[in-house]
Amino acid sequence: MMKASKQHTNSKTQIISKLIFKLGFLPTRAKHIEINHHFVRDHVQKGIIDLQFISTNEQLSDIFTEPLVEERFHYLRELLGMILIE
């Protein structure tokens, strides 16, 4: 399990601090990202969520979000366990 480095955490804190200073408030989107980050981190630490690396070639969500060539579409469809019914 990977932990955030101190440098990464500090740079993130610096970015948020600069946003607050420059804008006078923390944008809702940034706050949303911050909350999601903590939610995922906490669940990983508790063992509820197990993060795993998925290679680019096996990103199943591409079938729903990307225009694909026919061969790639068929490959991902097979990985999803879907079959063509004629």
N, C-alpha and C positions, 0 to 999 in steps of 0.2 A: 504494500500500500504506500502510495506516495504522499508525503506531507508537504505543505507549502513551505518554501524556504523563507527565512526571516527577511531576506532581501526582497522577495516577491511580495510578501505581506506589507513591508514598509513602502514599496513603490505603489502598491494599491492604495494604501492609506494616504500617501502623498497626493495621488491623483484625485481621490475623493476630497481631500482637504482643499486642493486647488480649485475644484469645481465649486465647493461651498463658498470659498473666498471670492472667486470671480463672479459667481451668479448671485450670491447671497442666500442660496438655498441648495439643497441636494435634489437634483432632478428626479422625478418619479421613476423614470426608467432605470437610473443608476441605483436607486434604492431597491427596486425590484430585483436587479441583478445581485445586489449585496445580500438580500434576504434569501434568494435561491442558492447562492454560494454557501451560506451558512447552513441552510437546510440540508443540502447534499453532503457537506463536510461532516455535519453532526451524525447523519445516518450512516455514512461510511465508517466513522469512528465507532459507532455502536454495533456495526456488523450487519445492519439491516440492508444496506445496499453494497453490492460488490461491483466496483468499477473494473471493466475489462477493456483492453485495447481491441478495436475492430478495424481491420485493414480497410483501405479505401475500396478495394474490390468486393468486399462483403457488406457494404453499407446497404442494408435492406431498404432503408427509407428512400433510397434513390428511385426505387420503382414508383413511388408516389410523388416525388418532388422534382425529378429531373427528366428532360427529354432523353430517351435512350435509343440506341441502335437496337435492332430486333434481337440480335444474339445476346446482348446484355440483358434485355428485358426477359428473355426466356430463361437465362441463367438465374436471375434474381427470383423469378416466379417459381422456379424449381426449388430454390433455397427456402422459400416461404411455404413450400409444400402444396402449392396451388396446382391444379390440373385444368387443362382446357376441356370443356364439355361441349361436344358438337351435337 
